[in-house]
Amino acid sequence: MPSYKNDPPDQEYLDSIKKHTDKETNKVNLALVAKDFGYASGKSFQKKYAKLKKAHNLTNGHIYGDDKASRPLSIQMTFKLI
């Protein structure tokens, strides 16, 4: 997994953005892209995303999203005591 501290080339970021872009809404889940590069959150990745968007004329919208979609679901049970 590349790390933003190693300053990967823009193409790696663009590939990840393409991978995490919803085809129907044309919005990218920044949380998942940020996770690919070791950022703490989608919000912390927003500054880099803004530079990429301007430099490469990206037209897709963005959402901060949630990286929970990539995690397995856990079953939570609630018990009611009588």
C-alpha positions as CSV (number, residue, x, y, z in Angstrom):
1,M,0.0,0.0,0.0
2,P,1.5,3.4,-1.0
3,S,1.7,6.1,1.7
4,Y,1.1,9.8,1.1
5,K,4.3,10.4,3.1
6,N,6.2,8.7,0.3
7,D,4.6,11.1,-2.2
8,P,3.3,8.6,-4.8
9,P,2.8,9.9,-8.4
10,D,-0.5,11.5,-9.3
11,Q,-1.4,8.5,-11.5
12,E,-1.7,6.3,-8.4
13,Y,-4.1,8.7,-6.8
14,L,-6.1,9.0,-10.0
15,D,-6.3,5.2,-10.3
16,S,-7.6,5.0,-6.7
17,I,-10.1,7.9,-7.3
18,K,-11.4,6.0,-10.4
19,K,-11.7,2.8,-8.4
20,H,-13.7,4.5,-5.7
21,T,-16.0,6.6,-7.9
22,D,-19.6,5.6,-8.0
23,K,-20.6,5.0,-11.7
24,E,-24.2,6.2,-11.3
25,T,-23.6,9.4,-9.3
26,N,-20.1,10.2,-10.5
27,K,-19.0,10.9,-6.9
28,V,-15.8,9.6,-5.3
29,N,-15.7,8.3,-1.8
30,L,-12.8,10.2,-0.4
31,A,-12.6,8.1,2.8
32,L,-11.8,5.0,0.8
33,V,-9.2,6.8,-1.4
34,A,-7.6,8.3,1.7
35,K,-7.5,4.9,3.3
36,D,-5.6,3.6,0.3
37,F,-2.8,6.1,0.9
38,G,-2.7,6.1,4.7
39,Y,-4.5,9.3,5.4
40,A,-6.4,9.5,8.7
41,S,-9.8,10.4,7.0
42,G,-11.4,11.6,3.8
43,K,-11.5,15.1,5.2
44,S,-7.7,15.1,5.7
45,F,-7.3,14.0,2.0
46,Q,-9.5,16.8,0.7
47,K,-6.6,19.3,0.2
48,K,-4.7,16.8,-1.9
49,Y,-7.9,15.9,-3.8
50,A,-8.5,19.6,-4.5
51,K,-5.0,19.9,-6.1
52,L,-5.5,16.8,-8.1
53,K,-8.9,17.9,-9.3
54,K,-7.5,21.3,-10.5
55,A,-4.3,19.8,-12.0
56,H,-6.1,17.1,-13.9
57,N,-9.5,18.8,-14.6
58,L,-11.4,16.1,-12.8
59,T,-15.1,16.6,-13.2
60,N,-16.5,14.1,-10.7
61,G,-18.1,15.4,-7.5
62,H,-17.0,14.2,-4.1
63,I,-18.3,12.9,-0.9
64,Y,-16.4,12.4,2.3
65,G,-17.9,9.0,2.5
66,D,-17.3,6.3,5.1
67,D,-14.8,3.5,5.0
68,K,-17.2,1.3,6.9
69,A,-18.4,0.0,3.5
70,S,-15.2,-1.9,3.1
71,R,-15.3,-3.5,6.5
72,P,-17.2,-6.7,7.3
73,L,-20.5,-6.2,8.9
74,S,-20.8,-7.2,12.6
75,I,-23.9,-8.4,14.1
76,Q,-25.0,-6.5,17.2
77,M,-27.6,-8.0,19.4
78,T,-29.6,-6.0,22.0
79,F,-31.2,-7.8,24.9
80,K,-34.0,-6.5,26.8
81,L,-34.1,-7.4,30.5
82,I,-37.5,-8.0,32.0
